[in-house]
Amino acid sequence: MMKYYVGAYAASPNQSLWNPELETAYYDALKQLSNLRGLEHPFLGQLHAQDDDWFLANIKPDWDFVFTCIPGIMNALSQNPQFGLASDDESGRQAALSFMQQACIAVAKLNDHLGRRAVQALMLQSAPARNKASSSAGAFQASLETMLQWDWQGARLVVEHCDAYVPLHAPSKGFLALQDEIDVLKQLNANAAVKTPMGMVINWGRSVFETRRVDGAAEHIAKAQQAGVLAGVMFSGVSDKDSEYGAWRDSHQPAQSSALVKFGEAGSWMSEQAIQHCLAICDNAKDLHILGAKIGIRPHSATIDSRLGYISDTLAILDRYFAAN
């Protein structure tokens, strides 16, 4: 059976307040998903945004984890637009490296608790936003060279491509261009001292947000694959429709609803066909280091059963693909 990562934090019933009892019920429901490999876990400066002890007590011991730094990065950017691993402002770049050092500590804490190397990867992003601050591939490479010297306990460092800054529309993230990120990864991986090659994860929704085309995600996957750096794909939807999710917002829309997808969003561009096309162009989709989905839920008052319905129906699309291939 194929198993997948889920960015469960995006579907959590706790989006503005913290109710540990409600979150415990949500995690108990997640534990019932037989095709859940583990969590894409948000890093905001410590292991868990609200309570490390709660998190350690409520995770399933056999889950694997992929840390994503984007929630913490966006928080930092709201206070300091110069913040980021690709920042040409040295103080902003060093602040980002300090943040990543805290991520390294959190990786060790989780692994130590579970008694194994449960954290499989750390997804990092090439902030800052280029419409608000100066950034460069050179600064990004220098930051990654520093990070590669730290002990990540086997977790692979991967770059999650967020929407790059393009002048035709307002950005959501507005970070480095895909080709710049690929070039940096290829240069770093050419160094014999890099024992575990760095990779790239394509987020479906962010690539479509950038390109404004459904095929944009598939094109980004193909480019990363041709460059030899594709490490994963995370499916998260987007749309031009003005719904509760917003038009052209990185709000992690569910898959497009259909006869097979009861828990979906009618206006989502992320159809079953689009998802399966992206899987088909991967040389070995089943062998990707990171594969899964990150789904937001509207309304925010949705029940836990409903939230699990959205997650299950999205993962079922992946299951149907692998069952047929």
Order of alpha helices (4+ residues) and beta strands (2+ residues): beta-alpha-beta-alpha-beta-alpha-alpha-beta-alpha-beta-alpha-beta-alpha-alpha-beta-alpha-beta-alpha
